[in-house]
Amino acid sequence: MSQVGPGQASGASYRGEFPVAFGRYLLLKRLSRGGMGEIFLAKVGEIQGFEKFVIIKKILPQLAANDDFITRFIDEAQVAIKLNHVNIAQVFEVGRVDGEYFLAIEFIDGRDLRRLLRRCRETGTRLPIDLCVFIARDLAAGLAYAHRRTVAKGQALSLVHCDISPPNVMVSYEGEVKIIDFGIARSALRTADSNPNIGFGKFGYMAPEQLIRGGVIDRRTDIYAAGVVLYELLTGERLYQFPEGTDYRQMARTVCQGNYLAPSLRDSRLDASMDAILAKALAVKQEDRYQTAEEFRDALQHKLSSLNPTISRIDWRA
């Protein structure tokens, strides 16, 4: 993990005008503030014309003050930095500037699925079915790569994202699908375990085993969440609707019962084969789901071949 000493801009400087120096990076603007930290667009590179855009994610002070969180965060980020796959956003650096921990992440010129879905709802449009399956296929491919990663001696890393949801899936203007925050989200979720009110917006994407005491989280947990994302892409509706203020126990009970409306009943464009694919991905019992992301990816690829055999990201890029 890299460290930069005193003399650089402190957190208070971000209240002023940009650009702001942050270690070897130049912060250009603040993009958002989430449950884990502030996110900035930045650039790196000292020679004009050779700068590279990156995303800087600064860890929130209350999380940085938690020694257990920082230990897990560093351990898991060091694993994430080794992931190199076309469907996973690259983590370039894990560092610290004036006591502020940060990640430098690949900049993806595009939008996350949350914004894409919101725009579809605002305009009353639906994504083409083949495009939905294409996105889910690439999402599953990224999961498959991360899940099968091993250390030098062949020991499985047992990586699980734990927070596959629309905000964590990016689609570039060139049609690339990339998972963000792989290996990072789990630290934040562990910290939130004692407070069910943290991350309310993500409960609709959590698998049953994440919501019950003693549930075992493994790669099939990510497969379930990817199924929830695909369901929403296809139907334009959340799998489960939880009004604000819904009791946590009621939410957990609903998800663990697994009673949802089949996608073909929400959209007549969909057929029974799509219902079957989603039913397996969304099975309440882990043993009834696709056992690997490769299985899920292959099922989606088979369906995609029947929908549009020649589809590629070039066909639908912005």
C-alpha positions as CSV (number, residue, x, y, z in Angstrom):
1,M,0.0,0.0,0.0
2,S,1.4,3.4,-1.0
3,Q,1.6,6.3,1.4
4,V,2.1,10.0,0.9
5,G,3.3,12.2,3.7
6,P,2.3,15.6,5.0
7,G,2.2,18.6,2.7
8,Q,-0.6,17.4,0.5
9,A,-4.1,18.7,0.5
10,S,-6.1,17.8,3.6
11,G,-9.8,16.7,3.7
12,A,-10.9,20.2,4.5
13,S,-9.5,21.5,1.2
14,Y,-12.1,19.6,-0.7
15,R,-14.7,22.1,0.4
16,G,-13.0,24.7,-1.9
17,E,-12.6,24.9,-5.6
18,F,-11.1,22.2,-7.8
19,P,-8.7,21.0,-9.0
20,V,-7.0,19.9,-5.7
21,A,-3.8,18.0,-5.3
22,F,-4.1,14.7,-3.5
23,G,-0.8,12.8,-3.4
24,R,0.3,12.2,-6.9
25,Y,-3.3,12.7,-8.2
26,L,-5.1,15.8,-9.1
27,L,-8.8,15.7,-8.0
28,L,-10.9,17.4,-10.7
29,K,-14.4,17.2,-9.2
30,R,-16.5,15.3,-6.6
31,L,-18.8,12.8,-8.3
32,S,-20.7,11.4,-5.3
33,R,-20.6,10.5,-1.6
34,G,-21.8,7.0,-0.7
35,G,-21.9,4.7,2.3
36,M,-18.2,3.9,2.1
37,G,-16.6,7.1,0.9
38,E,-16.4,10.1,-1.3
39,I,-15.7,9.6,-5.0
40,F,-13.8,11.9,-7.2
41,L,-12.8,12.2,-10.8
42,A,-9.0,12.7,-10.9
43,K,-6.1,12.5,-13.3
44,V,-2.5,11.3,-12.9
45,G,0.6,12.0,-15.0
46,E,3.1,14.8,-14.9
47,I,3.5,15.3,-18.7
48,Q,0.8,17.3,-20.4
49,G,-1.1,15.3,-22.9
50,F,-0.2,12.0,-21.2
51,E,-2.4,12.3,-18.2
52,K,-4.8,9.4,-17.4
53,F,-8.2,9.8,-15.8
54,V,-8.9,7.7,-12.7
55,I,-11.5,7.4,-10.0
56,I,-10.4,8.2,-6.5
57,K,-12.5,6.7,-3.7
58,K,-11.7,8.2,-0.3
59,I,-12.7,6.1,2.7
60,L,-15.1,8.0,5.1
61,P,-13.4,9.1,8.3
62,Q,-15.7,7.1,10.6
63,L,-14.7,3.9,8.7
64,A,-11.1,4.9,8.6
65,A,-11.2,5.3,12.4
66,N,-12.3,1.6,12.7
67,D,-9.1,-0.4,13.0
68,D,-10.9,-3.7,12.2
69,F,-12.4,-2.2,9.1
70,I,-9.1,-0.8,7.9
71,T,-7.3,-4.2,8.4
72,R,-10.0,-6.0,6.4
73,F,-10.1,-3.2,3.8
74,I,-6.4,-3.4,3.2
75,D,-6.3,-7.2,3.1
76,E,-9.2,-7.4,0.6
77,A,-8.1,-4.5,-1.5
78,Q,-4.7,-6.1,-2.0
79,V,-6.6,-9.1,-3.4
80,A,-8.8,-6.9,-5.6
81,I,-5.8,-5.1,-7.0
82,K,-4.6,-8.4,-8.5
83,L,-7.9,-8.9,-10.5
84,N,-7.5,-8.3,-14.2
85,H,-10.5,-9.1,-16.3
86,V,-12.4,-7.2,-19.0
87,N,-15.6,-7.3,-16.9
88,I,-14.1,-6.0,-13.7
89,A,-12.9,-2.4,-13.1
90,Q,-9.2,-2.5,-12.4
91,V,-8.0,-1.3,-9.0
92,F,-4.7,0.5,-9.6
93,E,-3.6,1.5,-6.1
94,V,-4.5,1.3,-2.5
95,G,-2.9,4.2,-0.6
96,R,-3.0,6.8,2.1
97,V,-2.6,10.6,2.0
98,D,-2.4,12.5,5.3
99,G,-4.1,9.6,7.1
100,E,-6.9,9.4,4.5
101,Y,-7.2,5.9,2.9
102,F,-8.1,5.8,-0.8
103,L,-8.5,3.6,-3.8
104,A,-7.4,4.6,-7.3
105,I,-9.8,2.8,-9.7
106,E,-10.1,2.5,-13.5
107,F,-12.2,5.4,-14.9
108,I,-15.1,4.0,-17.0
109,D,-16.7,6.5,-19.3
110,G,-20.3,5.5,-19.0
111,R,-23.1,5.0,-16.5
112,D,-24.0,2.5,-13.8
113,L,-27.1,0.4,-14.1
114,R,-28.9,2.3,-11.4
115,R,-28.8,5.5,-13.6
116,L,-29.7,3.5,-16.7
117,L,-32.7,1.9,-15.0
118,R,-33.8,5.2,-13.6
119,R,-33.7,6.8,-17.0
120,C,-35.8,4.0,-18.5
121,R,-38.4,4.5,-15.8
122,E,-38.4,8.3,-16.4
123,T,-39.0,7.9,-20.2
124,G,-41.3,4.8,-19.9
125,T,-39.0,2.7,-22.1
126,R,-37.8,-0.9,-21.7
127,L,-34.3,-2.2,-22.6
128,P,-34.2,-4.7,-25.4
129,I,-34.3,-8.3,-24.1
130,D,-31.1,-9.3,-25.9
131,L,-29.3,-6.3,-24.4
132,C,-30.4,-7.2,-20.9
133,V,-29.1,-10.8,-21.4
134,F,-25.9,-9.5,-22.9
135,I,-25.3,-7.3,-19.8
136,A,-26.1,-10.2,-17.4
137,R,-23.9,-12.6,-19.4
138,D,-20.9,-10.3,-19.1
139,L,-21.7,-9.7,-15.4
140,A,-21.6,-13.5,-14.8
141,A,-18.4,-13.7,-16.8
142,G,-16.7,-11.2,-14.4
143,L,-18.0,-13.1,-11.4
144,A,-16.8,-16.4,-12.8
145,Y,-13.3,-15.1,-13.2
146,A,-13.1,-13.6,-9.6
147,H,-14.7,-16.7,-8.0
148,R,-12.2,-19.0,-9.5
149,R,-9.1,-17.0,-8.7
150,T,-6.4,-18.8,-6.7
151,V,-3.1,-17.9,-5.0
152,A,0.3,-19.0,-6.3
153,K,0.0,-22.5,-4.8
154,G,-3.5,-23.0,-6.3
155,Q,-5.4,-22.4,-3.1
156,A,-8.8,-20.8,-3.8
157,L,-9.2,-17.2,-2.7
158,S,-13.0,-17.8,-2.2
159,L,-13.7,-14.2,-3.4
160,V,-17.3,-13.1,-3.1
161,H,-18.4,-9.5,-4.0
162,C,-21.4,-9.5,-1.6
163,D,-22.9,-6.3,-3.1
164,I,-23.8,-7.0,-6.7
165,S,-26.4,-4.4,-7.5
166,P,-27.1,-1.8,-10.1
167,P,-24.8,0.9,-8.6
168,N,-21.9,-1.6,-8.8
169,V,-22.3,-2.5,-12.4
170,M,-21.0,0.0,-15.0
171,V,-21.8,0.1,-18.7
172,S,-19.4,2.2,-20.8
173,Y,-20.4,4.2,-23.8
174,E,-18.4,1.6,-25.8
175,G,-20.7,-1.1,-24.5
176,E,-18.4,-2.6,-22.0
177,V,-19.9,-4.1,-18.8
178,K,-17.7,-3.9,-15.7
179,I,-18.2,-4.8,-12.0
180,I,-16.9,-2.2,-9.6
181,D,-15.8,-2.5,-5.9
182,F,-14.9,-6.2,-6.2
183,G,-13.2,-7.3,-3.0
184,I,-14.0,-4.0,-1.3
185,A,-17.7,-4.1,-0.7
186,R,-17.5,-6.9,1.8
187,S,-15.6,-4.8,4.3
188,A,-18.3,-2.2,4.4
189,L,-21.0,-4.8,4.7
190,R,-19.3,-6.6,7.6
191,T,-19.1,-3.2,9.3
192,A,-22.8,-2.7,8.8
193,D,-23.8,-6.2,10.0
194,S,-24.8,-4.9,13.4
195,N,-27.0,-2.1,12.0
196,P,-29.7,-3.4,9.5
197,N,-30.6,0.2,8.6
198,I,-27.3,0.7,6.8
199,G,-27.5,0.2,3.1
200,F,-31.3,-0.1,3.0
201,G,-31.3,0.3,-0.7
202,K,-29.3,-2.9,-1.2
203,F,-31.6,-5.2,0.8
204,G,-33.6,-5.9,-2.4
205,Y,-30.5,-7.5,-3.9
206,M,-29.3,-9.6,-1.0
207,A,-29.7,-13.3,-1.0
208,P,-31.6,-15.1,1.7
209,E,-28.4,-16.3,3.4
210,Q,-27.3,-12.7,3.8
211,L,-30.5,-11.9,5.7
212,I,-30.7,-14.7,8.2
213,R,-28.5,-15.4,11.2
214,G,-25.9,-18.0,10.6
215,G,-26.3,-17.9,6.8
216,V,-23.2,-19.0,4.8
217,I,-22.2,-16.5,2.2
218,D,-20.4,-18.0,-0.9
219,R,-20.1,-17.5,-4.6
220,R,-23.8,-18.5,-5.0
221,T,-24.7,-15.4,-3.1
222,D,-23.3,-13.3,-6.0
223,I,-25.2,-15.5,-8.5
224,Y,-28.5,-14.7,-6.7
225,A,-27.8,-11.0,-6.7
226,A,-26.9,-11.1,-10.4
227,G,-30.2,-12.8,-11.0
228,V,-32.0,-10.0,-9.2
229,V,-30.2,-7.4,-11.4
230,L,-31.3,-9.3,-14.5
231,Y,-34.9,-9.5,-13.3
232,E,-34.9,-5.7,-12.9
233,L,-33.3,-5.1,-16.3
234,L,-35.9,-7.3,-18.1
235,T,-39.0,-6.1,-16.3
236,G,-38.1,-2.6,-15.3
237,E,-39.4,-3.4,-11.8
238,R,-37.6,-4.4,-8.6
239,L,-37.9,-8.1,-7.6
240,Y,-39.3,-7.2,-4.2
241,Q,-40.7,-3.8,-3.4
242,F,-40.0,-2.6,0.1
243,P,-41.6,0.7,1.1
244,E,-39.5,3.0,3.3
245,G,-39.9,2.0,6.9
246,T,-40.5,-1.7,6.2
247,D,-39.4,-3.8,9.2
248,Y,-36.1,-5.6,8.5
249,R,-37.6,-8.9,9.7
250,Q,-40.5,-8.6,7.2
251,M,-38.0,-7.9,4.4
252,A,-36.0,-11.0,5.3
253,R,-39.1,-13.1,5.6
254,T,-40.3,-12.0,2.1
255,V,-37.0,-12.8,0.5
256,C,-36.6,-16.1,2.2
257,Q,-40.1,-17.2,1.1
258,G,-39.1,-16.6,-2.5
259,N,-42.5,-15.7,-3.7
260,Y,-42.1,-13.2,-6.6
261,L,-44.0,-12.6,-9.8
262,A,-42.5,-14.5,-12.7
263,P,-40.9,-12.1,-15.2
264,S,-43.1,-13.3,-18.1
265,L,-46.2,-12.2,-16.1
266,R,-44.7,-8.7,-15.9
267,D,-43.7,-8.5,-19.6
268,S,-45.3,-10.5,-22.4
269,R,-42.1,-10.2,-24.4
270,L,-40.5,-12.8,-22.1
271,D,-41.0,-16.5,-22.3
272,A,-40.9,-19.6,-20.1
273,S,-37.3,-20.2,-20.8
274,M,-36.3,-16.9,-19.3
275,D,-38.5,-17.6,-16.3
276,A,-36.6,-20.9,-15.8
277,I,-33.2,-19.2,-16.0
278,L,-34.2,-16.7,-13.4
279,A,-35.9,-19.2,-11.2
280,K,-32.7,-21.1,-10.9
281,A,-30.6,-18.1,-10.2
282,L,-33.1,-16.8,-7.6
283,A,-33.7,-20.1,-5.8
284,V,-34.0,-19.6,-2.1
285,K,-31.8,-22.6,-1.3
286,Q,-28.2,-22.3,-2.4
287,E,-28.0,-25.9,-3.6
288,D,-30.9,-25.2,-6.0
289,R,-29.2,-22.3,-7.8
290,Y,-26.5,-22.4,-10.5
291,Q,-23.6,-23.7,-8.5
292,T,-21.0,-21.6,-10.4
293,A,-21.1,-18.3,-12.3
294,E,-19.9,-20.2,-15.3
295,E,-23.1,-22.2,-15.3
296,F,-25.1,-19.1,-15.1
297,R,-23.0,-17.4,-17.8
298,D,-23.4,-20.4,-20.2
299,A,-27.2,-20.5,-19.6
300,L,-27.4,-16.8,-20.5
301,Q,-25.1,-17.3,-23.5
302,H,-27.4,-20.1,-24.8
303,K,-30.4,-17.8,-24.5
304,L,-28.6,-14.9,-26.1
305,S,-27.7,-17.1,-29.1
306,S,-31.3,-17.8,-29.7
307,L,-32.3,-14.1,-29.3
308,N,-29.5,-12.5,-31.3
309,P,-26.6,-14.8,-32.4
310,T,-24.4,-11.9,-33.7
311,I,-24.9,-9.4,-30.9
312,S,-21.7,-7.6,-29.7
313,R,-21.0,-4.5,-27.7
314,I,-20.4,-2.6,-31.0
315,D,-24.1,-3.0,-31.8
316,W,-25.4,-1.0,-28.9
317,R,-22.7,1.3,-27.8
318,A,-23.7,5.0,-27.3
